[in-house]
Amino acid sequence: MTQLDDIYNSRILELSASIPRTERLAAPDATATAHSKLCGSTITVDIAVEDDRIADFGQSVKACLLGQAAASVVGREIVGTTFDEIRDVGASMRRMLRENGPPPEGRWADLAVLEPVRDYKARHTSTLLVFEAVARALDDIAARRERSGGASALEHPA
């Protein structure tokens, strides 16, 4: 079994100390929050989109080191990402933690630092918070597009 020292390593500390895009967006296309009842961690994300890509991103991260590390990588890599790509990264993270799947690759490879968390189920939720918040925001955008009849009819929420 993984030791706690393997989880809270120097790379996790580095990532959590340098979370990018911590300013909230003034006019996001969607905002969503994910919260862990177990540890009290909360992450709120703001997303601005252009077509089916993330054009801008902001986040408020009040989370443990694991949630902070995941939010750090997401904040660094999400702009320019397609909706499908970020959903796939979230699904890959869930498989990595819950099903012993491989970590994300390519520009998301830094998320592999969270692989030892798989042995600590109680920490899965906080590690996945940023992905849950992003998925909720994208679901909100998709629902508004569906109600308004298409991708070009997206309006900023009031």
Residue pairs with C-beta under 8 A, 6 or more apart in sequence:
1 119
2 116
2 118
2 119
2 120
4 120
6 116
7 66
7 116
7 117
7 120
7 123
8 65
9 113
11 69
11 110
11 113
12 65
12 66
12 69
12 113
12 114
13 65
15 68
15 69
15 72
15 73
15 110
15 113
16 65
16 68
16 69
16 72
18 72
19 59
19 61
19 68
19 71
19 72
19 75
20 72
20 75
20 76
21 57
21 58
21 59
21 75
21 76
21 78
21 79
22 58
22 59
22 60
22 61
22 75
23 58
24 44
24 46
24 58
24 59
24 60
25 46
25 47
25 48
25 56
25 57
25 58
27 48
27 156
28 46
28 47
28 48
28 56
28 58
28 137
28 156
28 157
29 47
29 48
29 49
29 141
29 154
29 156
29 157
30 46
30 47
30 49
30 137
30 138
30 140
30 141
30 144
30 157
31 44
31 45
31 46
31 47
31 137
31 157
32 44
32 45
32 133
32 134
32 135
32 136
32 137
32 140
33 42
33 43
33 44
33 45
33 133
33 136
34 42
34 43
34 128
34 129
34 130
34 132
34 133
34 136
35 41
35 42
35 129
36 42
36 63
36 67
36 125
36 126
36 129
38 122
38 125
38 126
39 64
39 123
39 125
39 126
41 62
41 63
41 64
41 67
41 125
41 126
41 129
42 60
42 62
42 63
42 129
43 59
43 60
43 61
43 62
43 63
43 67
43 71
43 129
43 130
43 133
44 59
44 60
44 133
45 57
45 58
45 59
45 130
45 133
45 134
45 137
46 56
46 57
46 58
46 59
46 137
47 54
47 56
47 57
47 134
47 137
47 138
47 141
48 54
48 55
48 56
48 57
49 55
49 83
49 141
49 154
51 151
52 82
52 83
52 84
52 151
53 80
53 81
53 82
53 83
54 78
54 79
54 80
54 81
54 82
54 83
54 86
55 79
56 79
57 74
57 75
57 78
57 79
59 71
59 74
59 75
59 130
59 133
61 67
61 68
61 71
61 130
63 71
63 126
63 129
64 123
64 126
66 114
66 117
66 123
66 126
66 127
67 126
67 127
67 129
67 130
69 113
69 114
69 127
70 93
70 111
70 114
70 127
70 128
70 129
70 130
70 131
71 129
71 130
73 108
73 110
73 111
74 86
74 130
74 131
74 134
77 107
77 108
78 86
78 134
81 89
83 138
86 131
86 134
86 138
87 135
87 138
89 104
89 108
89 111
89 131
90 128
90 131
90 132
90 134
90 135
92 101
92 102
92 103
92 104
92 108
93 103
93 104
93 111
93 114
93 127
93 128
93 131
94 128
94 131
95 101
95 102
96 102
96 103
96 104
96 111
96 114
96 115
96 118
97 114
97 117
97 118
97 124
97 127
97 128
98 118
98 124
100 118
103 109
103 111
103 112
103 114
103 115
104 111
104 112
114 127
117 123
117 124
117 127
118 124
141 154
144 154
144 155
144 157
145 151
145 153
145 154
148 154
148 155
